[in-house]
Amino acid sequence: MSMDDKFRNKADDLKGKAKEAGGAVTGDEDLKNEGKAEQAGAAVKKGVEDVKDAASKVKDKLTGDK
């Protein structure tokens, strides 16, 4: 996972948390749910990037790279 991807995913997660908290404070369920969805999206992206990183490490071990 590149640093850019990590920062973007963390930013999406934090934005989602802020929306969820804002929705909770104001009683806006749509905003709260939108925040939860953004957090879930960030978690999925992180999971995909983690799998890519793991696959790359396995490939490097098998081929003797790095």
C-alpha positions, 0 to 999 in steps of 0.5 A: 500500500503506498503512502498516498493510499494510506493517507487517502483511506485514513482521510476517508475514515476520519471524514466518515467518523466526523459525519457519523458524529455530526449525524449523532449530535444533530439527530440526522440519521442519513448523515450518520449512516453516510458516515458509517458507509464512508468508514466501511468503504475505507476499511474495504480499500484498506483490506484490498491494499493489505491483500495486495501487499501480502501477495507482493511479499509472497511473490518476492519470497518465491522469486528471491526479490528483495 
